[in-house]
């Protein structure tokens, strides 16, 4: 298929064109499949990142001595190049979805843990004391008072992590798991055909904007008291 595409691109001289609509129409199912894979990888990476970061951030907020080593560890993970992580993981997990997800999850931890801690630290101490004065246990106070008040800051971290992950997912095309990155590399860069690169780039940007707007809407629904304050 790739050889046929190369032949077609060379014969029709469509490689330099930034957007060749006949190719888009003919490959709609391939584009749709790549986009769905991109969405799936992003969703699971951010979800698992939040599952790990939420209890870790709560622990760091409660026992402050954990914060510095935790942030240091997640910072190191954030700075490791994805290709290096793939090289370490492939002998263990192979060219699999897990190999793609593990680095993506690791890159979300620094953003999410920091925002969980900042959100909990910003809860006024008198509010926590009032909850305890009403007979709330530490766990109930955390679940019913502190975490709800920290939601705006936590959701800001989720939005940043999501948009960041959407961009990073493209690099997983190097192990055959890249969603829209597959269009860029196997259909675009390798044969100097610009249309797949343009289509993938536009979809990544549109996805990032839509995801951020959707998460902002979720944040507003989860914090009705903030809307009342603005009124």
N, C-alpha and C positions, 0 to 999 in steps of 0.2 A: 504493500500500500504506500509506504514512504517513497519507494522508487517510482511508482506511478505518479505520485504527487510532484516529485522533483521534475520528472519529464514534462508534466503539464505546466508547471511553473515556468520552466525554461522555454517551452514551446510557445506559450501564450504571452511571455514577457510580463507576467503579473507580479513578479517578486517585489519590485520597487513600490507597488501601489500600497498605500497605507490601509485601504479598505476595499476589498474586492467582493461585492455583494453576492455574486453567483456562488463563490466558495462558501460564504456564510450560510446561504440557503441550503446548499447541498450537504453541509456538515452540521446542521442544526442539532441532530441527536447527539453527536459527539461533543458539541459545545455544551449542551444541556447536561450530559453525563458528567463532564469535567466540572461544571459549576456545582452540581449536586455533591460531588466528592469534596470540593473545596468547602462547601457549607458544612458538610459532615465532619471533616477534619477540624475545622474551626470550632464547631459546637463542642465536640468531645474534648478538645484540648483545653478550652476555657472552663468547661464543666469540671473536669478532673483537677484543673488548677485551683478552682474555687473549693472543691472538696478537700484538697490538701491544705490550702492556705487559710481557710476559715478557722479550723481548730488550732493551727499553728500560730495564727495571728492572735487568737484569744489567749493562748498560752503565753505569748510574748507580752501581751498587755497586762496579764495578771502577774507574771514573774518577769520583771523588767530585765533581769540579767540574761535572759534568753534572747533578747532583741538583737543585740550587737552580733553575736555569733550566727544567728539565723539570717540576718540581713547580709552578713559577710558571705555566708555559704550560697545564698540565692544570687548574690551579685556575681560570684565566681561562675555559677551556672549560666547566668545571663550573658557573660562575656565569652564563653566558649563558642567558637564557630560551629555552626550546625553541621558542616561537612566533617569536622573532627568528631563530633558526637556520633554521626552516622558510621564513621569508620570504627569507633569503639563498639557500637551496638550490632552492626551487621553480623559479626561472627557469632553473636549470641541469639539475636532475634531474626536474622536474615533480612531479606528485602520485603519486609512486612509492614502492615499498618501500624503495629506497635513501634517499629523503628522510626516511623514518621511522627507518631504521637508523643513519644517520650521527650524528645527535645522541645517540641512545641509546648508541652505542659511545663517543662522546666523553665522556659522563658517567661511564663506568666507569673511564676512564684514571687519574684522580687516585687512586681507591681502590686499584686494582690495582697501579699502579707503586709507590706508597708501601709496600704490603705486601710486594711482591717485594724491595724494597731493605731493609726492616726485617728480613725473614726471612733474607736472606743476611748482613746485618750481624750477626745474632745467632748465627751459626755460630761456635763457639769457635775462636780462632786456632790453638790447639795441635792441634786436629783437622785443620785445613787443612795445617799444617806436617807432621803425621804422614803425611798422604796424599802430600805432596810428597816426604817422606823415603822413602816406599815406591816412588818412581819415577813417581807419577802426574803427567801433564802438567797444565797449568792447566785445559785444556778437560775432561779426564777427571775431574779433581778437582771441577770445577763440576757435571758431569753425575752423577757417582757418589757424591759426598759432600755438597757444599754444597746443591744443589737439593733432594735428599731430606730433608735436615735442615730446610730452610726450608719444606717442604710445609705444616705446620700453619698457619704465618702466612700463606702465600700462599692457602691454602684459606679462611682466615678472610676475607680480602679478596674472594675469589670469592663467598662466601656473602653478604657485605654488598652487593656489587655486584649480585648476582642479585636480592635482595629489593628493593633500590632500583629496579632496572630494571623489575621487575614492576609497581611502582606508577607509574613514569614512562610505561610503554607506553600507558596509558589516554589520555594527552594527544595521541597521534598520531591519535586519532579526528578531530581537526580537519582532517586532510588525507585522511581516508577510509581510514586504515590502522590503526585503533586497537584491533582485537580487542574485548575486553570494553568498552573505552571507547565503541565504537559503540553498544552497548546503552544506556549511560548518557546519551549526548548525543542520538542520533537517536530513541531509543525512550523516553527518560525525561525529561530536562530540557526538550527542545524542546516537548513536549506536556503537561508536568506530570503524568507517569505514573510513580509511584514504584516499581512492581514491577520493571521492568528495572534500575533503579538498585540496588535491593536485591539482585537476583540477581547482577549484575555485581560489586558490592562483596563479597558473600560468596564468590564464586568467586576474586576477586583475593586475598583474605585466605587462603583455603584453599590456593591455589596457592603463595603465599609461604611458608606454614608447611610445606607438603609439600616444596617445593624446598629450603628450608633444612635440613630433617631429612634429605633424601636426600643433600645435599652433605656434611653432617656424617658420614653413614654412609660415603661415599666417602673422606672424610678419614681415618676410623678404619681403613678397609681399606688405605689407602696408607701408614699409619704404624703397622705392627704392633709396632714396638719400644716405642712409647708405652704400648700396652696391657700389654706385659710389665712395664714399669716400674711401672705402677699396681698390678699384682699383687704 
